[in-house]
């Protein structure tokens, strides 16, 4: 089965406070998946921000970077991403490991003192 993981969520700090986010999606399983894998972005205070999809297929061992922009005036923000998530914490793909689909929470767009 595929094992989708999302990692290295980050923002373009030059665009803060807007959240111009990127994340990498990898398939660490034995079987590939087609294009259109959902990757949802969240912020701890604001909640669900939106979902983007991978453009290409993810064969076993392959990875792809996805991008998502969310305009906001909130500073700072704590963001995270979840792969195989429809924005309601529901997945559609059968994976060999379902518990590893989210990134760590990341504090971003902190204003200097």
C-alpha positions as CSV (number, residue, x, y, z in Angstrom):
1,X,0.0,0.0,0.0
2,X,1.1,3.6,-0.3
3,X,2.4,5.5,2.8
4,X,1.9,9.2,2.2
5,X,3.7,11.7,4.4
6,X,3.9,15.5,4.3
7,X,7.0,17.3,5.6
8,X,9.0,20.5,5.5
9,X,6.0,22.8,5.8
10,X,7.3,26.4,5.6
11,X,6.3,30.0,4.6
12,X,7.8,32.6,2.4
13,X,8.8,35.1,5.1
14,X,9.0,38.0,2.7
15,X,5.2,37.7,2.2
16,X,4.3,37.6,6.0
17,X,1.8,38.2,7.5
18,X,0.2,36.4,4.4
19,X,0.8,32.7,4.6
20,X,2.5,31.7,1.4
21,X,3.1,28.1,2.4
22,X,4.9,25.1,0.8
23,X,5.1,21.5,1.9
24,X,6.6,18.3,0.5
25,X,4.5,15.2,0.0
26,X,6.3,11.8,-0.3
27,X,5.1,8.3,-0.8
28,X,7.2,6.0,1.4
29,X,5.0,2.9,0.7
30,X,5.3,0.1,-1.7
31,X,2.5,1.1,-4.2
32,X,2.1,4.4,-6.1
33,X,-0.9,6.7,-6.2
34,X,-2.2,8.9,-9.0
35,X,-2.2,12.7,-9.2
36,X,-4.7,14.7,-7.1
37,X,-3.7,13.7,-3.6
38,X,-5.2,16.2,-1.2
39,X,-3.0,18.3,1.1
40,X,-4.8,20.5,3.6
41,X,-3.3,23.4,5.4
42,X,-4.3,24.5,8.9
43,X,-3.5,27.3,11.4
44,X,-4.0,26.7,15.1
45,X,-6.3,29.8,15.7
46,X,-7.9,30.1,12.3
47,X,-8.5,26.3,11.7
48,X,-8.8,24.9,8.2
49,X,-7.3,27.2,5.6
50,X,-7.7,25.2,2.4
51,X,-6.7,22.2,0.3
52,X,-4.5,21.8,-2.7
53,X,-3.8,18.6,-4.7
54,X,-0.6,17.1,-6.1
55,X,-0.1,17.5,-9.8
56,X,1.6,14.3,-10.7
57,X,1.5,10.6,-9.7
58,X,3.5,9.6,-6.6
59,X,5.3,6.3,-7.3
60,X,6.9,4.5,-4.4
61,X,9.8,6.8,-3.2
62,X,8.6,9.8,-5.1
63,X,8.0,13.3,-3.7
64,X,6.4,16.5,-4.9
65,X,6.2,20.1,-3.4
66,X,2.8,21.7,-3.1
67,X,2.1,25.4,-2.6
68,X,-0.8,27.2,-0.9
69,X,-1.4,30.9,-0.2
70,X,-3.7,32.3,2.5
71,X,-4.1,36.1,3.0
72,X,-4.2,37.1,6.6
73,X,-3.2,39.8,9.0
74,X,-2.6,37.5,11.9
75,X,0.9,37.6,13.4
76,X,2.4,35.2,14.5
77,X,0.8,32.0,13.1
78,X,1.2,28.3,13.9
79,X,0.7,26.3,10.7
80,X,0.7,22.6,9.8
81,X,-0.3,20.4,6.8
82,X,-2.1,17.1,6.5
83,X,-1.8,14.8,3.5
84,X,-4.8,12.7,2.3
85,X,-7.1,15.1,4.1
86,X,-10.3,16.7,2.6
87,X,-10.3,19.6,5.1
88,X,-12.5,17.7,7.5
89,X,-9.7,15.3,8.7
90,X,-11.1,12.6,6.4
91,X,-8.9,10.7,4.0
92,X,-9.8,8.8,0.8
93,X,-6.7,6.6,0.2
94,X,-6.0,3.3,1.9
95,X,-2.5,3.6,3.3
96,X,-0.3,1.1,5.2
97,X,0.3,3.8,7.9
98,X,-2.6,6.3,8.5
99,X,-1.2,8.0,11.7
100,X,1.8,9.8,10.0
101,X,-0.1,12.1,7.7
102,X,0.4,15.5,9.5
103,X,3.5,17.7,10.0
104,X,4.6,19.1,13.3
105,X,3.1,22.5,14.1
106,X,5.4,25.4,13.1
107,X,5.5,28.9,14.5
108,X,5.9,31.4,11.6
109,X,5.7,35.1,10.7
110,X,6.9,36.2,14.1
111,X,7.3,40.0,14.3
112,X,10.7,41.2,15.6
113,X,10.7,43.1,18.9
